Amino acid sequence: MGEHVKIAVSPPVQLGGSLFNAKQLIRVGELTEDKAAIEMTPFKQLYVEVPLDKRDEITDELREVGLEVNQPGFVVKSLIACNFCRGAEESGLETARKVNAAIAGIETPTPLKVGFAGCALGTSEPLLKDIGIVKMRDTFDVYVGGDPKGLKASVAKRLLSGITEDRIASVVTAIIDYYTSNAKGKEKFSKFVARISIEKLQQIAGH
């Protein structure tokens, strides 16, 4: 029996939220061995166990049916977005897709969750994510340091406001890159934010 690895499979960022269609789920089942593990994670990803020697082939076939495939573990997870209930344009669907394309799969000291909400209702709970993006009419606010786990759970603090659509992906990427380069070992992002300070991160993000 050969070596097996996990891949992280998720639906694209789309209207309606994290939706798989029947064809996609069938394809996952067809490409997965009978006894292989499939785990639904808190990141809205499926961790699928596949043979190492078939990983690239399976990845290509899953992408052909519209699924996103990234590596699991210590990386930026696929963007956790809202359902875009106000419509694609008003809720910033295309912006969310650009952010996801820019950040998903970047290696980080600990797993990083980024949330996106198309309005201030925040149904994707962006303030409980490591980095939260909230669309406010025609610009975006960025929050950092949310942590939903444990008895000392914390809400993210606003880092920047009024960020334009053309800058939001680069702002978030700059934050992630700085964390990756300056974290102490496997330092959690919320602890990193507390140590570095909001003011320093504002400078890094180009405020």
N, C-alpha and C positions, 0 to 999 in steps of 0.2 A: 504493500500500500504506500503510495507516494505521499509527499508532504502536502499539507493543505494550508491555505491562508484565507484571511477574511478580506472581503471588499465591502465598501459602504455604498449602498444603492439608494437613491432617492428620486422622487419625481421632480420635474422641472419647476421653477418658480412660475406660478400661473394663477389665473383667476380661479377662485374657489378654494385655494390653499393647497395642502399636501395631498394631492389626488393621484392614485394609480388607476390606470384603466385595466380592463380585463386582459387585453392582449399583453400588457406589460407583466402582469402577475403570472400569466400562463408561461411567458418566456422565462421568467425567473425560475419557475418550477421545472421547466424543461431542461434548463441548463444546470440544475442543482442535483447532486446525487441523492438517492433516496434517504440516506442516513445523515446527510449533511445538516448542520445547524443553521437556522435562519432566525436572527434575533431582531425584534423591534426595539430600537433604542430611544432614549429621551430626546435625541437629536432629530427625530423624525426621519431617521435613516434605517434601512434594513442592513444588518451585518450578515452577509452571505458567505458561507464557507465553500471554497472552491479549490480544486487541485492547483497547485502552484504552476505546473507546466501548462495549464489551460487558462490561467488568469487573464492573459492579454486577449486571447480569443474570446473568452466569455465577456470580458469588458467591452470589446467592440460590438458584440452581438446585442448586449443590453443597451448600449448607446444607440444602436440602429432603431430600437423601438421607443426612443425618446427619453430614456432614463439617464440620470447622472450617476457616474461611478467615480468614487474617490477612495483613497486609502483610509482605513480606520486609524484609531489611536490618537497620538498627540499632534493633531492638526486642527486648522480652522474648519469647523463643520459647515455643511451646506447651509446657506442662509435660511433662518427660521422666520418665515414671512407670514403676514396676515392673509385673510381671504380676499383682499382687494374689493371689498363689498361696495365701495363707492365708484367702482369702475376702473378700468386699466389706466386711463390717462390721469384722472383725478387722484388716484391712490399711488401713482408712481411705479407701476408694474415694470416698465422698461428700465427704470433706474435700479430697481431691486435686482433685476436680472444682470445688469452690468456690475453691480456690487458683488453678487454671487460669483460671477465669472472671474472677478479680480481676486477674491479671497479664498474660495473653497479649496481645501487641500494644502494650504500653506502649512509647513511644519512649524510647530510651536512648542514651548516648554511643557505646557499642559493643554488638554483639549479646550478649544475656544468656541464659545457659542455667540453668534451675532444675530440679533433680532431686528426685524424691519416691520414697522407699522405705517400704513398709508394715511393715518390720521391720528388725532390725539386720543381716540378711544383706546388705542394700544392693545387690540385683541390678541396680538402675538406675544404679549407680555415682554416688550423690549427692555423694560427697566429691571427685569430679573435675569437678563443676559449679561455676559461679560462686556459686550458692546451693544448698545441699542441705537437704532436709527428711527426717528419719528418724522414723518412728513407733516409740515405745518404750512398749509396753503402751497406756496411756490418754492419754499426752501425746506431745509432739513435741520433738525436738532440731533446732536450726538451725545449719548450718555455712556458712561463707563463704570465698571466695577460692581455690577449687579451679581448677587450670589444667592440662589434660592435654597441652598442646602444647609442643613444643620440648625441648631438652636439659635445661631447668631446670623441668620439670613439677613441680607442687606439689599437695599434698593440702589440702583445705579444713580450716579450724580451727573447732572448735565455738564458736559465738557465744552461744547460749542453750540451756538445757535445761528440761524440764518445762513447755513451753508448751501450754496447753489448746487443744482443738479450736476453740473459739469465737474464739480470738485469733490463730491461726496465719496466716490470710490477711492480717490487718492488720499483723502483724509483718513479713511478707515485703514487703508493699507499702511499708511505712515505710522499709525498707532500700533498696528500688529507688528510691523518690522522693528519698531523701537522696543517693544516688549520682548520679542524674540532675541534681540541682541543684548538686552540689559537685565533680563530676569536672572535671579540667583537660583541656579539649578532648576528644580521643578516648582518654582514659585507660582502659586495661583495668581491669576490675573487680578483679582480683587485686592489681594495683599500687595501686589506690585503697584497698583494704582495708589494705595494708601502710602506706600513707601516713597514713591517717586513724586507724588502730589499732582493735583489737578493742574496747577499753574505750569508745571514742567511739561505735562502732556499737551497743554494748550500751545506751548511754544513749538513742540515737536510736530503737531498737526498743522502748523502754519497759520495759527490765529493771529 
